[in-house]
Amino acid sequence: MGGIAEARRQAMEALANEPKRRITIELPESAAVRLEELARRCSATQERHDTSHGPLTVAQLLAMLAEDAALIINPDKWGAHREMKRVLQAHAYEV
């Protein structure tokens, strides 16, 4: 394992050792249904090859995306924060 995969593994290990905080959100029902389908599709990918987080539930999917968004403030070598920054900029946020 090297490069991006190793950097991502190290970032995940660091996050796993941190204290956790629960955040509750409300979404429209239609968005929740689409997220369930997205989590199922992401989980199906795991059957074909290894992924960074394995099979996903909606909660795990949202936690993964939140972790990547948080890296905008404190970037790591993996680089997912750049993609999350682009998502926020697409909504006209300056980060």
C-alpha positions in Angstrom: 0.0 0.0 0.0 1.4 3.4 -0.9 0.6 6.9 -1.9 -3.0 7.9 -1.6 -4.1 4.6 0.0 -1.5 4.8 2.7 -2.3 8.5 3.5 -6.0 7.7 3.7 -5.4 4.7 6.0 -3.3 6.9 8.3 -6.0 9.6 8.3 -8.7 7.0 9.2 -6.6 5.6 12.0 -6.1 9.1 13.5 -9.8 9.8 13.3 -10.7 6.4 14.9 -8.7 7.4 18.0 -10.4 10.7 18.5 -13.4 11.3 20.9 -16.7 11.2 19.0 -19.6 13.7 19.0 -23.1 12.9 17.9 -24.8 15.3 15.5 -28.4 14.9 14.5 -29.9 16.2 11.3 -33.3 16.4 9.6 -33.7 15.8 5.9 -36.7 15.6 3.6 -38.0 12.1 3.2 -37.1 12.0 -0.5 -33.5 12.9 0.3 -33.3 10.1 2.9 -34.7 7.6 0.4 -32.1 8.7 -2.1 -29.3 8.4 0.5 -30.4 4.9 1.3 -30.1 4.0 -2.4 -26.7 5.7 -2.6 -25.4 3.8 0.4 -26.6 0.6 -1.2 -24.8 1.4 -4.4 -21.6 2.4 -2.5 -21.8 -0.9 -0.6 -22.1 -2.9 -3.8 -18.7 -1.4 -4.9 -17.2 -3.1 -1.8 -18.1 -6.5 -3.4 -15.9 -5.7 -6.5 -12.9 -4.1 -4.7 -11.8 -2.7 -1.4 -13.1 0.8 -0.5 -11.8 3.2 2.2 -14.8 2.5 4.6 -16.2 -0.8 3.5 -20.0 -1.3 3.1 -21.9 1.9 4.1 -25.1 2.7 5.9 -26.6 6.2 5.5 -25.1 7.2 8.8 -21.7 5.9 7.8 -21.9 7.6 4.4 -22.8 11.0 6.0 -20.1 10.6 8.7 -17.5 9.8 5.9 -18.5 12.9 4.0 -18.5 15.0 7.1 -15.0 13.9 8.0 -13.8 14.8 4.5 -15.5 18.2 4.8 -13.8 18.8 8.1 -10.5 18.3 6.5 -10.9 21.5 4.6 -9.9 23.2 7.8 -7.0 20.9 8.6 -6.0 19.2 5.3 -4.2 15.8 5.2 -2.1 14.3 2.4 -5.0 12.2 1.1 -6.6 15.2 -0.6 -10.4 14.5 -0.2 -10.7 18.0 1.3 -10.0 19.5 -2.2 -13.1 17.8 -3.6 -15.3 18.7 -0.7 -14.1 22.3 -1.0 -15.3 22.3 -4.6 -18.7 21.0 -3.5 -19.1 23.9 -1.1 -17.8 26.4 -3.7 -20.5 25.0 -6.1 -23.0 26.2 -3.6 -21.3 29.7 -3.6 -19.6 29.2 -0.2 -16.1 30.7 0.2 -13.9 28.3 2.2 
